[in-house]
Amino acid sequence: MTPEEARSQIQNLTEKIHYYNHQYYQKDRSEISDLEFDKLLNQLIKLETQYPLLKKEDSPSQRVGGTFTKDFPTVKHQYPMLSLGNTYSEEDLREFDKRIKKILEEEGFDLATLEYICELKFDGVSISLRYEQGVLKQGITRGDGTQGDEITANVKTIRSIPLNVTASDAPAQFEVRGEIFMPNTVFAQLNQEREEEGKELYANPRNTASGTLKLQDSSEVARRKLDVYAYYLLGENLPFNTHEESVKALENWGFNISPTYQKCQSIEGVLAYIAHWENKRKTLPLETDGVVIKVNHYRQQEVLGFTSKSPRWAIAYKYKAENVATRLLDITYQVGRTGAVTPVAELEPVQLAGTTVKRASLHNANEIERLDVRVGDMVFVEKGGEIIPKVTGVDFEARAAESQALVYPTDCPECGTALLRKEGEAVHFCPNFRACPPQISGRIEHFVAKKAMNIDSLGGETINGLLKTGKIKDAADLYFLKYEDVLGLEFESYSEKKGEFSKRSMQPKSAKNLIDGVQKSKEQAFEKVLFALGIRFVGETVAKKLVKALKNLDNIQRASLEALVEIEDIGERIAQSIMEYFQDAENLAFVAKLQQAGLSFEQSEEENKQESTHLEGKTFVISGVFNQFGRDELKLKIEANGGKVVSSISKKLDFLLAGENMGPAKLEKAEKFDVKIISEDDFVKMLEG
Ligand code: IVH
């Protein structure tokens, strides 16, 4: 392909991807499948890697991340990012309305022209997006309002943020403010994964979104699926007269606007909007904590102006975090697949934020101690930013005189084994990995999960039925089940409605689906199989990285601790856990059974593609920050072209690949050993041979 052809192909792909993205995120229309979309994106990434000079600032390939930012530079906001005055009552809002009317009247406005725009107050992280000549140049956090952190590379991974705006009514320079958030479903899924990986759970979507935006590896940001709502346009000489017009323009330009906003002609209308959304907001895909009320006309906004902290033309009404008191009937203890024990508050059922709450997590023994909560207490339960209700306190005055402090169990409630608590860890766990029933069924549930072997014809109740009747002892036995084995299988099924268990038996159609699903799962790639094994701390990402680096099971089993920690993202704790897993005879027997069943234990040809042998036998140390590649990407590139990445500089090293901000110590060492130092551009030339 000539560079000219590459240029036109890149242009063509870029336009197509921008188009489908826009259809998907702004119009809710998928005109092509995810697979086809990824294909286009991968073609583009491939071309851009071959012709890095042709990669544009607004290329959709940046959505997948890849850059690595060490420190986020602090930059000054062009327009300060102010906050809003808060109110909690109708009275305050009527005051606000009066204040506004007084000023506008004094300035000679006809009060009949006063309009408010009501929007929900999204509970996320505010962001300033700066566009120049239609291209997204900078994404900056609020910081202290005057200056914030520049997190552009991370912001670009958010698919509902346009990388370019081509509309004819868009000014040459403008700034869009909005709220970046993590959708509730994404948050719940992320926490589920963390639970499976034995990691501590995140508290709420807002903090998680905020933490995600500060990650150094933008490809990880891309995986976290953040979203954004735009709510404010700024610029010199904007061609609009009202906030409403700006919001509509933003929508036309491709920004994501929450459809929940509404124009109100009076404070009564505003109050009705607040009442309308008080409960309904809980059906939205994100957390909201109030309503923002803005004067619609820009001429009126200008006259009202700002105080030193906030605009006089806008105010935030905050809903009260919902909180109820109820009785703590009991504390039960759930044992997960890793043996981690979670105390659960069993509550007298109570209505809270539109749902009946019967249970709430108490996290761990420390939390119970901190709250000093006892069975029989009246406790306060809150549903705020968090999705799972939590016990926030105890009504000590209502405590019965004979109440006894809680004694945390010393033995597993499921199997009686003495519980352990590792130093520095908050969670107790049951070490009876082999025989503790919920650990066995939990492991099988993990094995069949969507992101593992994806056997969706097999749910928790069937698994328990199979275990109880002795048809299986572990997940590997699933592959040796026959139709006759499962037909008519008895299992217990829980009805949420009736609140009780009933006996059911497996019908022919479900039996066939089950067997077919199990057989089909043999096609899952090695990384899924590795994740399915449920090795402690080996989540989806770690499994992927292991497979990329070591290719097959043999290599993983034989790898030393040193070799494992060489792999990106794998620290000592994970490496140790992998080593332990493969030192256990029963685990080895389990894996052997899976091999016998025909599951895949090596990376497929296609995933293992070799691009060239231009770097054959050469070793590289990567240091600093790069423009065209993320560090992960560089490593893959080097390996795909026959080279190897090592971590330390020695006499034997061939090349030090130096990016920006490389540490002086590395440079000194490379010079001492006479190692050749190459730039990113030199490297690209080497790739081309
Ligand atoms: S307008 C000058 N609209 O609330 C006014 N802010 O306390 C600019 N927020 O920092 C803000 N939803 O992070 C506006 N619909 C909305 C909002 C909203 C959430 C946040 C924003 C701001 C804070 C103000």
Residues whose N, C-alpha, C, O or C-beta is under 5 A from the ligand:
A	BS01	IVH	L82 S83 L84 E119 L120 K121 F122 S126 E179 Y231 V292 P311
